[in-house]
Amino acid sequence: MDDDHKKRMILEFLRTHALAVIATCHRNGTPEAATIDFSVRDDLEVVFSTFKETRKFGNLAERPGVAFVVGWNDNITVQYEGEATRVPAADIEQYQEAYLNSLPAAKEFIEREAVMFKAKPRWIRYSDFNKEPPELIEIQF
């Protein structure tokens, strides 16, 4: 299976989900994990929002490394590692529109001035444990 096919498979799976667990790390090494709403762009960039008062916001301001886990009820998961940065002001409308198209309920967060982030992937693993042996697909970026 070539990388383009792998990426399409992962993208299709991610687009069937709206929740992920995000892991970040405080500068003192303390890990933090939280559930977030997310959307995904065609290039597998994950888009999410958070408030300035959250631990993840402070962590991302110091350390942009993130990890996500998506899916678990259907024995298929995606693990995702990347770098998260704030969406630049020049791009905010484009990102908000796409984010709200896939997550209309997130409008409340945007209206309450949640900060938009985008995460670019470094490594992704798709695992399907419904198959024997399990199907494992990894992509490095």
N, C-alpha and C positions, 0 to 999 in steps of 0.2 A: 504494500500500500504506500503510495507516495505521500509527501508532506501536505500537498494541497488537499488530498482526500482526507487525511487525518484531521487537518484543520477544519474542514467542512463538517465532519462528524462531530467534533468537539463543539463547534459553533452551534450546530443544530441542537445538541444536548443542552448546552448552556441556555439557549433561548427558550427552552421548555421549563426553566426554573427562574424564580424571582428572588429567592433567598440564598444566602451564602453565609458561611462563618468566615470572618476575617481575623487574621492574627497579625498583631503588630508588636513592637518591642520598645519599651522605655529605654532611655539612655543609660539607666543603671542596670539594664539587663532583664528587668521584670517583664515577662510576657503578658499580653492581654489579648483576649479573644472576644468577639461579639458577633451577633447575628445582624446582617444588613440586607437591605433591598439592593438589587443591582440590575444593571442592564449590560449588554455586551454589544460591541460594535463589530462590523464585518472583519476587522483586523485582529479580533480577539482581545481588544482593549476592554477592560472591565470599568464601568462607570458606576460610581456610588456617591452618596452624600452623607455628611455628618455635621454635627453642630460643633462650634468652637469649644464648648464646655466639656466635650467628651474626652476620655483618655486617648482614644485612637487619634483624634485630631492632634493632640500634643505629641503623641508618639511619632506621627507622620511628619510633623514639623521638624523633628530631630533626626528621624531615621525613616527614609522612604520605603524600605523593604517591607513587603506584605506577602502573606500567604492566604489563599482562600481554599475552602472545601465546599463543593456544590454537590447536592444529591446524596441520598442515603436510603430513602424509602424503597427504591426500586432496584437495589443492589448494583447500581451504577454510580460511580463518583468521578468527579474531576478535582484533582489537586492542581493548584495554580500558584506559582511563585512569580513575583515581579516587583516593579518599582512604581509607587503611587506618587503622583504630584497633583497639586491643585490645577483645576482647569483654568487656563488663562482668561482674563476678562474679555479679551477679543473673541474667544471661542465659546463663552458661557451660554449664549442663546442657542447655538447649534447643539451643544451637549444637553442642555436642559430640555429642549424639544424632543430629542431622541430618547432621553431618559424617561420623560413623561409619556411618550408614545407607548413604551413598553410597561411603564409603572404609573398609570394615571393617579393612583392613590398617593403617590409621593408628592403631589402638588402641594399638600399641606406643609411638608418639610421645606420645600423650595420657598413657599410664602413666608415661612418662619426663619428665612435666611440661612438655611443649611448650606454648607460649603460643598461644592462639587469637586470630586477627585476622579482621576483617570489612572488606571494601572496598566502598564505595558508588560506583557508576559516575558519572562526569561526561560521558564520551564513549565510544561503542562503534562500531566499524566491523566489519561482516561482509563478507568478500570471498570470492566463489565464482569461482575462475579456471577452472572446468570449463565455464563458459558463454562464449559469444562474442556480444557483448562480455562481459567479466567483470561479474557482478552485484555491485554495491557498495551497501551499505546503512549509513547512518550515523544515529546517534541521539545527541542532546545531552540531558543531564539537568539 
